[in-house]
């Protein structure tokens, strides 16, 4: 599926020889070969540019993920400057009881 075999190429050559003639066939074959080569080079260039762009994007995402793991974002308490209360409600109740005894 896809590629042309030897018999197909031979049939195309015979048809081209009949249609174009033996004098113009070499020039047309050179032109067709040059156009095919240019099309392949253009396609390979496009593929390599696309692959380079995808690699760069992939590498950028990996670097961002690595940096995010190495430097986790600050929690909301640290960023606002507020500290969590150091004592609990149970401790405050004990302090009040000891003040009442004295």
trRosetta pair geometry for C-beta under 8 A, 3 or more apart (Angstrom, degrees):
i j d omega theta_ij theta_ji phi_ij phi_ji
4 8 4.3 -120 -168 91 94 135
4 9 5.6 116 129 -54 116 83
4 12 7.8 3 179 -10 149 138
5 8 5.2 99 54 10 67 102
5 9 7.2 -130 103 -2 36 92
6 9 5.8 -60 -150 39 32 109
6 10 6.2 31 155 -20 68 108
7 10 5.7 -53 -145 37 32 112
7 11 6.3 35 155 -20 64 106
8 11 5.7 -54 -148 36 30 113
8 12 6.4 30 154 -17 64 106
9 12 5.7 -54 -148 37 32 111
9 13 6.4 34 153 -21 65 105
10 13 5.6 -53 -148 34 32 113
10 14 6.5 31 154 -18 65 104
11 14 5.9 -54 -148 35 31 109
11 15 6.4 28 154 -16 64 107
12 15 5.8 -56 -145 39 31 110
12 16 6.1 32 156 -19 66 108
13 16 5.7 -55 -144 39 29 111
13 17 6.3 33 154 -22 63 106
14 17 5.7 -53 -148 34 30 114
14 18 6.5 27 154 -16 63 106
15 18 5.8 -56 -150 38 31 109
15 19 6.1 20 157 -12 68 112
16 19 5.9 -59 -137 44 29 104
16 20 5.5 -3 176 9 70 118
16 25 6.1 111 135 -128 102 104
16 28 7.2 -160 -174 100 120 137
16 29 7.9 102 143 -72 150 92
17 20 6.8 -58 -116 52 17 89
17 21 7.5 46 -175 -131 48 5
17 22 6.5 27 -155 -78 90 67
17 25 5.8 7 -103 -91 63 151
20 24 5.0 -121 167 84 101 107
20 25 5.1 129 96 -78 127 74
20 28 5.7 -88 -147 9 160 157
21 24 5.4 62 67 26 96 96
21 25 6.6 -150 86 -32 44 92
22 25 5.8 -43 -138 11 29 122
24 27 5.6 -62 -163 44 57 112
24 28 5.8 53 145 -21 85 110
25 28 5.8 -61 -143 41 30 109
25 29 6.0 32 159 -23 68 108
26 29 5.6 -55 -144 36 30 112
26 30 6.4 32 157 -19 65 103
27 30 5.8 -53 -150 34 31 110
27 31 6.4 30 153 -17 64 107
28 31 5.6 -54 -146 38 33 113
28 32 6.2 34 154 -19 66 106
29 32 5.7 -53 -145 38 30 111
29 33 6.3 33 154 -20 63 107
30 33 5.7 -55 -148 37 30 112
30 34 6.3 30 154 -19 65 106
31 34 5.8 -54 -147 36 30 111
31 35 6.3 27 155 -16 64 107
32 35 5.9 -55 -145 39 30 109
32 36 6.2 33 154 -21 64 107
33 36 5.7 -54 -147 36 29 113
33 37 6.3 30 154 -19 64 106
34 37 5.7 -55 -148 36 30 111
34 38 6.4 29 154 -17 65 106
35 38 5.7 -53 -146 38 32 111
35 39 6.3 33 155 -20 65 106
36 39 5.7 -56 -148 36 30 111
36 40 6.4 29 154 -18 65 106
37 40 5.8 -54 -148 36 30 110
37 41 6.3 29 155 -17 65 107
38 41 5.7 -54 -144 38 31 110
38 42 6.2 32 156 -19 65 106
39 42 5.8 -53 -146 36 30 111
39 43 6.3 29 155 -18 64 107
40 43 5.7 -57 -148 38 31 110
40 44 6.2 28 156 -17 67 107
41 44 5.8 -54 -143 39 30 109
41 45 6.2 33 155 -21 64 106
42 45 5.7 -55 -149 36 29 113
42 46 6.4 30 153 -19 64 106
43 46 5.7 -54 -149 36 31 112
43 47 6.3 32 153 -19 65 106
44 47 5.6 -52 -145 37 33 112
44 48 6.3 30 156 -18 66 105
45 48 5.9 -55 -144 37 29 107
45 49 6.3 28 157 -16 64 107
46 49 5.9 -56 -147 38 29 109
46 50 6.2 27 156 -17 64 109
47 50 5.8 -58 -147 39 29 110
47 51 6.1 27 156 -18 65 109
48 51 5.7 -53 -143 39 31 111
48 52 6.2 34 156 -21 64 106
49 52 5.7 -53 -146 36 30 111
49 53 6.4 29 155 -18 64 106
50 53 5.8 -55 -149 37 31 111
50 54 6.3 29 154 -17 65 106
51 54 5.7 -54 -145 38 32 110
51 55 6.2 33 154 -20 65 106
52 55 5.7 -53 -146 37 30 112
52 56 6.3 30 154 -20 64 106
53 56 5.7 -53 -146 36 30 111
53 57 6.3 30 154 -17 64 106
54 57 5.7 -54 -146 38 31 111
54 58 6.1 33 154 -20 65 108
55 58 5.6 -54 -144 38 30 112
55 59 6.1 29 157 -18 65 107
56 59 5.8 -54 -144 39 29 109
56 60 6.3 33 154 -23 63 105
57 60 5.7 -52 -148 33 30 113
57 61 6.6 30 154 -18 63 104
58 61 5.9 -55 -153 35 31 110
58 62 6.5 30 151 -18 64 106
59 62 5.6 -53 -148 36 35 113
59 63 6.3 36 154 -19 67 105
60 63 5.8 -54 -149 37 31 111
60 64 6.4 31 153 -19 64 106
61 64 5.7 -53 -147 36 32 111
61 65 6.3 30 155 -17 65 106
62 65 5.8 -57 -148 38 30 110
62 66 6.2 30 154 -20 65 107
63 66 5.7 -55 -145 37 31 111
63 67 6.2 28 157 -16 65 107
64 67 5.8 -56 -145 39 29 108
64 68 6.2 32 154 -22 64 107
65 68 5.6 -52 -145 34 31 113
65 69 6.5 28 155 -16 63 105
66 69 5.9 -57 -151 37 31 108
66 70 6.2 24 153 -15 66 110
67 70 5.6 -57 -141 41 33 108
67 71 6.0 -18 173 29 71 105
68 71 7.0 -74 -129 64 21 71
68 72 7.2 55 170 -103 60 49
68 73 7.8 -17 -150 -30 82 86
69 72 7.3 1 -150 -67 25 79
74 78 4.4 -114 -180 87 110 122
74 79 4.8 133 103 -59 121 91
75 78 5.1 91 56 11 78 101
75 79 7.0 -152 91 -6 38 92
76 79 5.8 -59 -143 39 32 109
76 80 6.3 19 163 -11 67 111
77 80 6.4 -66 -146 41 26 99
77 82 5.8 -95 -152 77 73 82
77 83 7.1 81 174 -116 113 28
77 84 6.3 -13 -147 -46 153 88
78 81 7.8 38 -178 -71 30 32
83 86 7.7 3 136 -49 119 87
85 88 7.9 126 113 -84 113 37
87 91 4.6 -114 -168 71 105 137
87 92 6.2 109 132 -49 133 87
88 91 5.1 103 55 2 72 100
88 92 7.5 -135 98 -3 43 87
89 92 5.7 -53 -153 33 39 113
89 93 6.7 42 151 -22 67 103
90 93 5.7 -54 -154 32 34 114
90 94 6.8 33 152 -18 65 103
91 94 5.8 -55 -154 34 36 110
91 95 6.6 35 152 -19 67 104
92 95 5.7 -53 -150 35 34 112
92 96 6.5 36 152 -21 65 105
93 96 5.7 -54 -151 33 33 112
93 97 6.6 34 152 -19 64 104
94 97 5.7 -52 -150 34 35 112
94 98 6.5 30 155 -16 66 104
95 98 5.9 -55 -148 37 33 107
95 99 6.5 34 152 -20 64 107
96 99 5.7 -55 -150 35 32 113
96 100 6.6 33 152 -21 64 105
97 100 5.7 -55 -151 32 33 112
97 101 6.7 34 153 -22 64 104
98 101 5.8 -49 -151 30 36 115
98 102 7.1 31 156 -17 63 103
99 102 6.3 -60 -156 33 32 106
